[in-house]
Amino acid sequence: MSENIDIIVEKLITLLKGSFEGLKGVIKDEKAGIIVSGGLDSSIIAHLSGAYLKDPLYLSLAGKDSLDKPFLDLLSNHLSHKIEIVDPQSFLKDDIDIVKEILEKEGIETNLMQMSLGLGFYLLASYAKKIGLKYILTGQGADEIFGGYTRYKNYEGDLKEYLKLDYEQVGRIDYKRDCAILNHFKIELINPYEEKQFLEYALLIPSELKLYKQNETIIEKYVLRLVGQKLGLPEEIVWRSKKAFQYSSRIQKILAAYLGIKI
């Protein structure tokens, strides 16, 4: 891939917009929700959902001390739309048991991290079901595709191949877990970053444009940040550091305390 970065950014936006044009025909007049955290990945999806989908609803898992709250406020103002907040402490023991059963059935580990991710998504899906949503859109996949995790910064091998392998392995687990939980509620999962044309193009982008070195600092997901900037997202969201869902929402801390696990 020899295009300059401006052309790549425009191509990514064109592909995403094309995906949303297609989604209009799939979702039609059904109710769709977008799970947001105030981070870059989901904010781009939320922005495009507002432009292409009919009356989308925005959902977030955020406790009273959530790290996401200031960014959710910024996103809500940007979208001119309220974001529905789901309390990460609203689970019951039965909910934990159901999530564990779902993960086990899918062959996914039931360690604290996976249980936290699964439970958080379960609470959001449960709320989505109550308000009649048929589809859920997320920003999943972007971290593996565009190099959002800290471990990528220190990798000394072929980073492009490593990202592709990580997407195929780690990303598939995330997709399988989220699909299984939504299937429990008869809701369909849509991950626009994982749509075929977008994914194939994005995986070909040079890794130095994903983890961009600037004054001895490595900026993860650099080219995707430029996409967010081009779309007009708030700068605070565009350049926000990566915060994993289970930590920023506080769901892992809350679940650990409930289970008596020290972290």
N, C-alpha and C positions, 0 to 999 in steps of 0.2 A: 504494500500500500504506500503510494508515493504522494498522495494529496497533502496539501498543507493543512494546518490545524483548523483554519477558518472553514475550509471546504468540508472537513470531517465533521465539525460541529453542525454545519448546515445539513449535512447528509443524515446525521443522527436525528435531528429535529424533524426532517422530512419523513424519515422512516417511522418515528413515533407518531407523527400526525397521521400517517397512512394507516397505522395500526388502529388508531382511534376512529378514523373514518370507517374502518371495517367493523369495529365494535358497535358502532351506532346501529348497524344492521342486525347484529346479534342480540344486543340488549333491548333495542326498540323502546317500548314503553314500560319495561320492567324496572323495578327499583334497584339501583346499584349503589354500593357504598365503597368508599376508599379509606383504607386504614393508613393513618398518617402519624408521624412522630415529631414533625417539625424539622426533620432531617432532609438532606438534599434529595435522596432517591424518591421518597414518597411525596415530597412537595412538588416535584416535577410531574408526577402522575396525577396529583390532585389538581394542579394548574391545568393540565390538558383535559382532565375529566370535566372541569368546569366549563371548558370551551366547547367540548364535543358531545357530552352526554346530557340527557334530560334530567334536570333536578337531582344531581348526585348528592349523597349524604356523606359526611366526613366523620370518621370515628377514630378515637385515640384511647389507648390505655395509659392513664396517668394518675398517680397518687398525689397526695397533697404536697409531697416533697419531690415530685418528679423533676428531673433535669430538663424535661422537654417543655415545660409550661411556658417559659418566655417565648420560645420559638413557635409554639402552637398559637400563641396570641398574635405573633407576627403573621403567621400563615393565614389565620382566620381573617385578619384585616386585609391581607392581600386578596383572598378569595371573596371577600365581602359575604362571608357565610359562616354561620356558627359551626363549631366542631363539637360533636357529642363526645363527652368524656365518660369513659367506663372506669370504675374504681377497681384497681388491682386487688383490693382486699375483699371483694364481693363474692368470693368463691366459698363453696361448702365442701365438706369432706367428700361427698358423692362426686363432685366435679373433679377432684383430684383422682379418684378411683376410675372415673370414666376416661380421663386423659391418659392415665397409665395403661388402661386396657387398649385404647386406640393405638398408642405407641407400640405396645407389645405385639399387637396384631400385625403391625407394619414392619416388625423386626427392627425397630428403632430403640436405642438405649433409653432407659428410664432414669438416667442420672439427673442431678439437680438442674443442669443447664437445659437439657432437653425437656424436662418436666416444666421448667419455668417458661420456656418458649411455647410449649404446647398449651399450658394453662392460660397464659396471657392471650394467645390466639383463640382459645376456647371461650374465654369470657367475652371477647369481642364478637365472636361468631354467635354466641348465645344472645347477645344484645341485638345483633343484626337480624336474627331470626324473629325476635319479638317485634321489631319494627317493620317486618315484611320484606327484607332485602332478598333478592334472588341471586345477585352477583356481588362478589367482593374483589376489588382491585388492590394490589399491593405494589410496593417498590422492590420486592424480593428479586434476587439475582444480580442486582447492580454491584454489590460489594465484590462478588467473585469475578464478574465480567470486567469491572473497571479498576480493580485493585484497592478495595476499601479497607482491608484489614492490615493491622500493624505487621503481621508476619511477612507480608509481601515486601516490606521496605528493606528487610535484611536478607532476602533471598539472593543467593549469588549465582544460581544457575540460569537456565533459560526461562525468564519470567513469563514470557508469552505462553509457553507450553504449560508452565505451572498454573497460571490463571485458568487456562482451558481445562486442565485436569481437575483443579479445585472446583470449578463450576460443575463438572460432570459428576464429581463425587460428593462434596459437601453440599453443593446447590441442589442436587437431586434429593438428598435427605430432607432438606428444608421443604422442598416442593411436596414430597411424599407426605410429610407430617402435616403440612397446612391443608393439603387436599383431603386427607383422611378426616381431619377435624371438621372442615366445612361440609364434607359428605355426610357427617353425622347429623348436620342440621339441614341437609338438602340445599346447600348453597354452592354455587359454582365459583371456583377460583380463577381469576385472570391476572397474570403477571405480564404487563406489556413489555418489560425488558427481555422477557424470554420468548417473545414472538419470533418466529423463525427468521424472517428477513433481517430484523433488527439484531438479533443474536449473532447471526452469521457475520454480519458486517462489523459489529462491535468487537468480536473476538479477533478480527484481523488488524485492529488498530495497534500501532506500535506501543509497546509497554512503556516507553519513555514519555508518552503523552498521557498515560494513565497515572503513573507515579512520576511526577514531573519534579526535577531537581531545580530549585531556585535558591541561590545564595546559601548553599549547603543544607537547605531544608527540603525534604521531600513532601510534596503535596499529593495526597492520594486522590484518586478519581478526578484528576485535573481536567480532563477533556469533558467529563460529565458536569463538572462545576461550570465550565464555560457554556454548556447547554443551558443550565439553570439561569445563568447570567443573561444569556441571549433572550430567554423567555421572559425576563423581567422579574424574577423572584427577588425577594429582599436579600441584600448582600449578606446580612447576618446568617441567613439560611444557606446561601450559596457557599460560604466559606466556613460553615460550622464544622468542627472536628467530629469524626465518627464516634457515635455513642451507641453501643449495642442495645437492642430493644430490651433485653432482660435486665440490664443495669439502669438505663435511663428511665424506664417506667417504674423501677423498684420492685418488679414482680419477683425476681430471684431472691432478693433480700427478704421480702415478705413471706415467700414460700418457705425459705430456709428457717425463718423464725417459727413459723407454724409447725414445721416438722421437727424442730429442735436440732437443726444442723448448724454448726458453727462455720462461718465463712469469714 
